[in-house]
Amino acid sequence: MAETKYKLRYLPMFYEDFEQKIVYIAEKLQNEKAAKDLIDAVEMAILERLPAAESFEPYYSLKERHYPFSP
């Protein structure tokens, strides 16, 4: 069986949403350490799951898309 290789890409929406959360934690809550810890934890979780991407439950969006993704 051929081994599937995945290429990790982040959507611009991910960056925007994630940045909002980090800025809120770092500036509004004045906790830069927690913001940095969150960045590290999210990155680690994503990279740990990358080699076995198909073994995790897919997230089904409620948003209707013009071009739906096919599994």
C-alpha positions as CSV (number, residue, x, y, z in Angstrom):
1,M,0.0,0.0,0.0
2,A,1.4,3.4,-1.0
3,E,2.1,5.8,1.8
4,T,0.2,9.0,1.5
5,K,2.2,12.2,2.0
6,Y,0.4,15.3,3.2
7,K,1.4,18.9,2.7
8,L,0.5,21.1,5.6
9,R,-1.1,24.4,4.6
10,Y,-2.8,27.0,6.9
11,L,-5.8,28.9,5.7
12,P,-5.6,32.7,6.0
13,M,-8.7,32.5,8.1
14,F,-6.8,30.4,10.6
15,Y,-4.0,33.0,10.9
16,E,-6.5,35.8,11.4
17,D,-8.5,34.0,14.0
18,F,-5.5,32.7,15.8
19,E,-3.8,36.1,15.8
20,Q,-6.9,37.7,17.3
21,K,-6.8,35.2,20.2
22,I,-3.1,35.7,20.8
23,V,-3.4,39.5,20.8
24,Y,-6.4,39.3,23.2
25,I,-4.4,37.1,25.6
26,A,-1.2,39.0,25.4
27,E,-2.5,42.6,25.4
28,K,-6.0,42.6,26.8
29,L,-5.3,40.0,29.5
30,Q,-1.7,41.1,29.8
31,N,-0.4,37.6,29.8
32,E,2.4,37.2,27.2
33,K,3.5,33.9,28.6
34,A,0.1,32.3,28.2
35,A,-0.1,33.6,24.6
36,K,3.3,32.1,23.8
37,D,2.4,28.8,25.5
38,L,-0.8,28.7,23.4
39,I,1.1,29.2,20.2
40,D,3.5,26.3,21.1
41,A,0.7,24.0,22.2
42,V,-1.3,24.6,19.0
43,E,1.7,24.1,16.8
44,M,2.7,20.9,18.6
45,A,-0.8,19.5,18.3
46,I,-1.0,20.2,14.6
47,L,2.4,18.7,13.9
48,E,1.8,15.6,16.0
49,R,-1.4,14.8,14.0
50,L,0.1,15.5,10.6
51,P,1.6,12.0,10.0
52,A,-1.8,10.4,10.8
53,A,-4.2,12.9,9.5
54,E,-6.8,10.4,8.4
55,S,-7.0,8.8,11.8
56,F,-8.8,11.8,13.3
57,E,-12.5,12.7,13.0
58,P,-13.0,15.3,10.3
59,Y,-14.6,18.6,11.2
60,Y,-17.8,19.1,9.4
61,S,-18.7,22.8,8.9
62,L,-22.2,24.0,9.0
63,K,-21.4,26.6,6.4
64,E,-22.6,25.8,2.9
65,R,-19.7,26.0,0.5
66,H,-19.8,26.8,-3.2
67,Y,-17.3,24.0,-3.9
68,P,-17.7,21.3,-1.3
69,F,-14.6,19.3,-0.3
70,S,-14.9,15.6,-1.0
71,P,-13.4,13.1,1.5
